[in-house]
Amino acid sequence: MTEQTSAEEALGKSEAKNRALLDAIPDLIFRLDRNGTVLDFKAAKDSDLYTTPSQFLGKQIENILPQAIAQQLMLRIERTLSTGEPQAVEYQLPVNGKLHDYEARIVASGDDEVISIVRDITDRKQIESALRDRKEAAEAGSRAKSEFLATMSHELRTPLNAILGLSQLLEQEIFGEVNAKQKEYISCIHSSGEHLLALINDILDLSKVEAGREELTRVPLDVKELSDACLALVRDRAQAKGLQLIHQIDPQVDTCIGDERRVKQMLLNLLTNAVKFTPAGTVSLRIQQVPQGIAFTVSDTGIGIAPAQIKFLFQPFKQLDSRLNRQYEGTGLGLALTRKLAQLHGGDVTVQSTLGKGSQFTLFLPTDATTVLSCNDGVCSEQEQSPRLQAPKRIMIVEDDDCTAMLLQDYLEAIGYEIEYAADASNFLERVRRFAPDLILLDVQLRDEVTGLDLICCLRQEPDLRHLPVVMVTAMAMVGDRDLCLEAGADDYLSKPFGIPQLESILMRHLQ
């Protein structure tokens, strides 16, 4: 066998391999010249073609495809040959009575020729369209959910403001003494209102976290002070059930990094659950330094959890005991919110439990100090002492809810302020100038079409009233509501329901 024969055989084998590779490719492959003439063509045997293969060879694409598509392809061929860069174009063609999507990729092959690889992307386009539809539906559902929560928050928080505020005034006996049975009823009313408020706050918190709108302020926290404060809040409940509270802290643990309010909320959720589900025995909080973080472990000797139920623990609104006569109250939001808040901190919550013997929940928080944010926003803490008044000052209340207005007016007048009350926006600027208040407590939602935000915009346009302190008092408590009020020109924001300490804090800040 001569060298030439061997070379020819090798070349034949190579061409056969290349042809096999090409045949295995499901795409259509065209070789075209600068004028768009089809010089060569390859298609898989089972391809759905726009026309028969014999109609391709020697024809220009403008004679094969619709004019608009042919013009797009010729433009891409020209660009490929002039720049050397690959080009791509997508188009649609009817095949066998069904509209198909195609993607043509064009690359230069030298000698004023290009290779066009055409792929049927109909399935991909259908999937993309379905995903877009699902995304739009999810976004619409999210918007509807947010609007519903905002509405329900306002509708629930407004009456709760009156329930909590007025019961608190009765407890303080500002307007006269009450007997023992009345005190018992008042205490029950107040505690029930607090329970409802906690439920509303949990729902809103969970909604914010799920929407990715929860903002954390991470600062160094004293671990001992933090744990002592949380244990103090559950100690009375534990003692009432005869439970022993145990607290162990690793000497190496000094500080942790986190949002103080949210870390307390997570620990309280775990401790409260432990006390709730432990009929007798002990509840312990053990804090340890672990690799890359700190572990807060809450253990109990309570009822435990069946292995099959553990997977439902961190699902919102999922109560493991969901019978009509279930023994333990709750909505199932606490653990779901705790895990989401932990994950927002870069940590997690894990659980180990044995049915009938107890459970162990571990909150892990990372100690990455690079995420610490400075705490210089100037927000004042709540003050418990009453404001010291040098002279009677005037407060104007613009409020559409009669109960809230009564709470504010009765309390503020009782501690020495002069009050002007308006239930609507009529003659607002005239009333302000006539009464000359030192502070305005302004509700956002009023009885007519004008809102509190509209009123404050009008107020800030008047040179003589531009610097008059205005506090928005509203049940709007969704993400961005506070910023919306401040951007409109408010000096402060008081969210319903509020307590006497929060109201006094506002007075101290703006009526010194």
C-alpha positions in Angstrom: 0.0 0.0 0.0 1.5 3.3 -1.1 1.7 6.4 1.1 -0.9 8.1 -1.1 -3.3 5.3 -0.7 -2.9 5.4 3.1 -3.4 9.1 3.2 -6.6 8.8 1.1 -7.9 6.1 3.4 -7.1 8.2 6.5 -8.8 11.2 4.8 -11.9 9.1 4.0 -12.1 7.9 7.6 -11.8 11.5 8.9 -14.5 12.7 6.6 -16.7 9.9 7.7 -16.2 10.8 11.3 -17.0 14.5 10.6 -20.1 13.5 8.6 -21.2 11.3 11.5 -20.7 14.2 13.9 -22.6 16.6 11.7 -25.5 14.0 11.3 -25.7 13.8 15.1 -26.3 17.5 15.4 -30.0 18.3 15.3 -29.5 21.8 14.0 -29.8 22.9 10.4 -26.4 24.0 8.9 -26.1 26.3 5.9 -23.0 27.4 3.9 -23.8 30.8 2.3 -21.9 33.2 0.2 -21.9 37.0 0.5 -25.0 37.3 -1.6 -27.0 34.8 0.6 -26.8 31.9 -1.9 -27.0 28.5 -0.3 -23.8 26.6 -1.3 -24.3 23.6 1.0 -26.9 22.4 3.4 -27.3 19.8 6.1 -30.3 18.7 8.2 -31.2 15.8 10.5 -33.5 13.2 8.9 -36.3 14.0 11.4 -36.2 17.8 11.0 -39.3 19.8 10.4 -38.3 22.0 7.5 -39.8 25.1 6.2 -39.4 23.7 2.7 -37.8 20.7 1.0 -33.9 20.4 1.0 -33.8 20.3 -2.8 -35.3 23.9 -2.8 -32.3 25.3 -0.8 -29.2 24.6 -2.9 -28.3 27.3 -5.3 -31.1 29.6 -4.1 -30.7 32.9 -2.4 -32.4 33.2 1.0 -34.5 36.0 -0.2 -36.2 33.5 -2.5 -36.6 30.9 0.2 -37.7 33.0 3.3 -40.1 35.8 3.8 -38.7 39.2 2.9 -38.4 40.7 6.4 -36.5 37.6 7.7 -34.3 37.5 4.6 -33.4 41.1 5.1 -32.4 40.5 8.7 -30.2 37.5 7.8 -28.5 39.4 4.9 -27.7 42.3 7.3 -26.1 39.8 9.8 -24.1 38.1 7.0 -22.8 41.5 5.9 -21.8 42.3 9.5 -20.1 39.0 10.0 -18.0 39.3 6.9 -17.1 42.9 7.6 -16.2 42.6 11.3 -15.4 38.9 11.6 -17.7 38.7 14.7 -20.4 36.1 15.0 -24.0 37.4 14.7 -27.4 36.0 15.8 -31.0 36.6 14.8 -34.3 35.1 16.0 -37.3 34.7 13.8 -40.6 32.8 13.4 -41.8 30.6 10.5 -45.0 28.5 10.1 -44.1 24.8 9.7 -46.9 22.2 9.0 -49.5 24.6 10.2 -47.7 25.5 13.5 -45.6 28.6 14.2 -42.0 27.7 15.1 -39.3 29.9 16.7 -35.8 29.7 15.2 -32.4 31.1 16.2 -29.7 31.5 13.4 -26.1 31.9 14.5 -23.8 33.2 11.7 -20.0 32.8 11.7 -17.4 33.6 9.0 -15.8 30.7 7.2 -13.4 32.6 4.9 -13.5 33.3 1.1 -16.5 35.6 1.5 -18.6 32.7 2.9 -20.4 32.1 6.2 -21.8 29.2 8.1 -25.3 29.6 9.5 -26.4 27.2 12.2 -30.2 27.3 12.7 -31.8 25.8 15.8 -35.5 25.3 16.5 -36.0 27.1 19.8 -39.8 26.7 20.0 -39.8 24.7 23.2 -37.4 27.1 24.8 -39.5 30.1 23.9 -42.6 28.4 25.3 -40.8 27.7 28.6 -39.6 31.3 28.7 -43.1 32.5 28.1 -44.5 30.3 30.8 -41.8 31.4 33.2 -42.6 35.1 32.4 -46.3 34.4 33.0 -45.6 32.8 36.3 -43.3 35.6 37.3 -45.9 38.2 36.4 -48.5 36.2 38.3 -46.3 35.9 41.3 -45.5 39.6 41.3 -49.2 40.4 41.0 -49.9 38.1 43.9 -47.2 39.7 45.9 -48.6 43.1 45.2 -52.1 42.0 46.1 -50.7 40.4 49.3 -48.9 43.6 50.2 -52.0 45.7 49.6 -54.1 43.3 51.6 -51.6 43.4 54.5 -51.4 47.1 54.4 -55.2 47.5 54.5 -55.6 44.8 57.2 -52.8 46.3 59.3 -54.5 49.7 59.3 -57.9 48.3 60.0 -56.7 46.1 62.9 -54.1 48.5 64.4 -56.4 51.5 64.6 -59.0 49.8 67.0 -56.1 48.1 68.9 -54.7 51.5 69.5 -57.8 52.5 71.4 -58.1 49.1 73.2 -54.5 49.3 74.4 -54.3 53.0 75.1 -57.6 53.4 76.9 -57.0 50.3 79.0 -53.6 51.6 79.9 -55.1 54.9 81.1 -57.7 53.0 83.2 -54.9 50.9 84.8 -53.1 54.2 85.7 -56.3 55.4 87.3 -55.7 58.9 85.9 -59.5 59.6 85.9 -60.4 57.9 89.1 -60.0 54.7 91.1 -61.2 51.3 89.9 -62.1 48.3 92.1 -60.3 45.0 92.1 -62.6 43.2 89.7 -62.5 46.1 87.3 -58.7 46.0 87.4 -58.8 42.3 86.6 -61.0 43.0 83.6 -58.8 45.9 82.4 -55.7 43.7 82.7 -57.4 41.0 80.6 -58.4 43.5 78.0 -54.9 44.9 77.8 -53.2 41.5 77.6 -55.6 40.3 74.9 -54.9 43.4 72.9 -51.1 42.8 73.3 -51.6 39.3 72.1 -53.4 40.5 69.0 -50.8 43.1 68.3 -48.0 40.5 68.5 -49.9 38.4 66.0 -50.3 41.3 63.6 -46.6 42.2 64.0 -45.5 38.6 63.3 -47.5 38.6 60.1 -46.1 41.9 58.9 -42.6 40.9 59.9 -42.8 37.6 58.0 -44.2 39.4 54.9 -41.3 41.9 55.0 -38.7 39.2 55.3 -40.2 37.1 52.5 -40.3 40.1 50.3 -36.7 40.8 50.9 -37.5 44.2 52.4 -36.4 43.7 56.0 -33.4 45.9 56.8 -31.1 44.9 59.6 -28.9 47.2 61.7 -26.1 45.0 62.8 -24.1 46.2 65.8 -22.0 44.5 68.5 -24.3 43.2 71.2 -23.4 42.3 74.8 -24.4 38.6 74.9 -24.9 38.4 78.6 -27.1 41.5 78.8 -29.1 40.2 75.8 -29.7 36.7 77.2 -30.5 38.1 80.7 -33.1 40.4 79.2 -34.8 37.6 77.3 -34.8 35.3 80.2 -36.3 38.0 82.4 -39.3 38.3 80.0 -40.1 34.5 80.3 -39.2 34.0 83.9 -42.6 34.7 85.4 -44.3 32.4 82.9 -41.8 29.6 83.7 -42.2 30.0 87.4 -46.0 29.9 87.1 -45.6 26.5 85.6 -43.0 25.4 88.1 -40.2 25.2 85.5 -36.6 25.6 86.3 -34.7 28.1 84.1 -31.1 27.4 83.5 -28.6 29.8 81.9 -25.1 28.7 80.8 -22.7 31.0 78.9 -19.3 30.2 77.6 -16.7 32.5 79.2 -15.2 33.0 75.8 -18.4 34.6 74.5 -18.5 38.4 75.0 -20.3 40.0 72.1 -22.2 38.9 69.0 -23.0 40.8 65.8 -26.7 41.3 64.9 -29.8 43.5 64.9 -30.6 43.9 68.6 -34.4 43.9 68.2 -34.4 40.9 65.8 -31.9 38.8 67.8 -34.0 39.4 70.9 -37.1 38.4 68.9 -35.5 35.2 67.8 -34.3 34.2 71.3 -37.7 35.1 72.8 -39.5 33.0 70.2 -37.4 30.0 71.1 -37.6 30.5 74.9 -41.4 31.2 74.8 -42.0 28.0 72.8 -39.9 26.0 75.2 -41.9 27.2 78.2 -45.2 26.8 76.3 -44.5 23.1 75.4 -42.9 22.0 78.7 -45.4 20.9 81.3 -42.7 20.2 83.9 -39.0 20.1 84.3 -36.4 22.5 82.9 -35.8 25.1 80.1 -32.2 26.0 79.5 -30.4 28.6 77.4 -26.8 27.6 76.6 -24.5 30.0 74.7 -21.3 28.7 73.2 -18.5 29.9 71.0 -18.4 27.7 67.9 -16.4 27.8 64.7 -17.2 31.0 62.8 -20.0 32.1 65.1 -22.0 31.8 68.3 -24.6 29.1 69.1 -27.6 29.9 71.3 -29.2 26.6 72.3 -32.6 26.4 73.9 -33.3 23.0 75.4 -36.4 21.8 77.2 -37.8 18.6 78.8 -41.2 19.1 77.2 -43.5 17.1 74.9 -41.0 16.8 72.0 -41.8 16.4 68.3 -42.4 13.3 66.3 -39.8 12.8 63.5 -42.5 13.0 60.8 -43.6 16.4 62.1 -40.2 18.1 62.2 -40.3 19.0 58.4 -43.4 21.2 59.1 -41.8 23.1 62.0 -40.5 26.1 60.0 -43.5 26.4 57.6 -45.6 29.6 58.1 -49.1 29.1 59.6 -48.3 25.4 60.2 -49.4 24.2 63.6 -48.3 20.6 64.4 -51.4 20.3 66.6 -54.1 21.6 64.3 -57.1 20.0 65.8 -60.2 22.0 66.8 -59.5 21.2 70.5 -55.8 21.6 70.3 -54.1 22.3 73.6 -51.5 24.9 72.7 -52.4 28.3 71.2 -50.5 30.0 68.4 -50.4 30.5 64.6 -47.2 28.7 63.7 -45.5 32.0 62.7 -42.9 32.2 65.4 -40.4 29.5 64.2 -40.9 30.3 60.5 -40.0 34.0 61.3 -37.2 33.0 63.5 -35.5 30.9 60.9 -36.0 33.5 58.2 -34.5 36.2 60.5 -31.6 33.9 61.3 -30.9 33.3 57.6 -31.1 37.1 57.0 -28.3 37.4 59.5 -26.3 34.7 57.6 -27.1 32.1 60.2 -29.8 29.4 60.7 -31.9 27.6 63.2 -31.7 23.8 63.6 -33.6 21.4 65.8 -33.2 18.0 67.5 -36.2 16.5 69.3 -37.4 13.2 70.8 -41.1 12.7 71.2 -42.1 12.7 74.9 -38.6 13.7 76.1 -38.0 17.3 74.9 -36.5 19.4 72.2 -33.3 21.4 71.5 -33.3 24.4 69.1 -30.0 26.0 68.2 -29.7 29.5 66.8 -26.4 30.1 65.0 -25.2 33.6 64.3 -22.0 34.2 62.4 -19.3 36.5 63.9 -18.3 38.2 60.7 -17.4 41.7 62.1 -17.2 43.2 58.6 -21.0 43.5 58.5 -21.2 45.8 61.5 -23.0 49.0 60.7 -22.6 52.2 62.8 -25.6 53.1 64.9 -25.8 56.9 64.3 -29.3 57.4 63.0 -30.2 59.6 66.0 -33.3 57.6 66.9 -34.2 58.3 70.5 -35.1 55.6 72.9 -38.4 55.5 74.7 -38.7 57.5 77.9 -40.8 56.4 80.8 -41.0 59.6 82.7 -43.7 62.2 81.9 -42.6 65.4 80.1 -41.8 68.3 82.3 -43.8 71.3 81.1 -42.5 74.8 81.7 -45.8 76.3 80.5 -49.0 74.8 78.9 -48.3 74.1 75.3 -50.8 73.6 72.5 -51.2 70.4 70.5 -53.5 70.1 67.5 -54.9 66.6 66.8 -56.2 65.8 63.3 -57.6 62.3 63.5 -60.4 60.5 61.8 -60.8 57.7 64.4 -63.0 58.9 67.3 -61.5 56.4 69.8 -57.9 57.4 69.0 -58.9 61.0 69.2 -60.5 60.5 72.6 -57.4 58.7 73.9 -55.1 61.4 72.7 -57.2 64.3 73.8 -58.1 63.0 77.2 -54.6 62.0 78.1 -52.9 65.1 76.8 -55.4 67.4 78.5 -55.0 65.4 81.7 -51.2 66.1 81.8 -51.7 69.8 81.1 -51.7 70.5 77.3 -54.2 72.6 75.4 -55.8 70.6 72.7 -57.6 71.5 69.4 -59.2 68.5 67.7 -60.2 68.2 64.1 -61.8 65.1 62.5 -61.3 66.2 58.9 -59.2 68.4 56.7 -61.6 71.3 56.3 -60.1 74.8 56.8 -56.9 73.1 57.9 -54.5 76.1 57.4 -57.0 78.5 58.9 -57.4 76.4 62.0 -53.6 76.0 62.4 -53.1 79.8 62.2 -55.9 80.5 64.6 -54.9 77.9 67.2 -51.1 78.4 66.8 -50.1 74.9 68.0 -46.6 74.0 69.2 -47.1 70.5 67.7 -49.5 68.8 65.3 -50.4 65.1 65.6 -51.7 64.3 62.1 -53.3 61.1 60.9 -52.6 60.0 57.3 -56.0 58.6 56.4 -58.8 61.2 57.0 -62.5 61.2 56.3 -62.5 63.1 53.0 -60.4 62.7 49.8 -57.6 64.8 51.2 -54.9 62.8 53.2 -52.6 63.8 56.0 -49.7 63.7 53.5 -51.6 66.3 51.4 -52.0 68.5 54.4 -48.4 68.4 55.4 -47.3 69.3 51.9 -49.6 72.4 52.0 -48.3 73.3 55.4 -44.6 73.1 54.3 -45.4 75.5 51.4 -46.4 78.3 53.9 -43.4 80.3 55.0 -44.8 81.0 58.5 -45.7 77.3 59.1 -42.8 75.6 57.4 -41.0 74.7 60.6 -44.0 73.8 62.7 -43.4 70.2 64.2 -45.7 67.6 62.7 -45.9 64.0 63.8 -47.7 61.5 61.6 -49.9 59.2 63.8 -51.0 56.3 61.6 -51.8 52.6 61.4 -49.7 52.4 58.2 -46.9 50.1 59.3 -45.7 48.5 56.0 -42.2 48.8 54.6 -41.5 52.3 53.4 -44.5 53.9 55.2 -42.3 55.7 57.7 -40.0 57.0 54.9 -43.1 58.1 53.0 -44.2 60.3 55.9 -40.8 61.8 56.5 -40.3 62.5 52.8 -43.6 64.3 52.7 -42.3 66.7 55.4 -43.2 65.1 58.8 -40.8 65.5 61.7 -41.6 62.1 63.2 -43.8 59.0 62.9 -45.9 57.3 65.5 -47.4 53.9 64.5 -50.7 52.7 65.9 -51.2 51.1 68.3 -48.9 53.1 70.5 -48.5 53.1 74.3 -48.2 56.0 76.7 -44.4 55.7 76.8 -44.1 56.1 73.0 -46.4 59.1 73.1 -44.4 60.7 75.9 -41.2 60.1 74.0 -42.6 62.0 71.0 -43.6 64.9 73.4 -40.1 65.0 74.9 -38.4 65.2 71.5 -40.6 67.9 70.0 -41.9 70.0 73.0 -38.8 70.5 75.1 
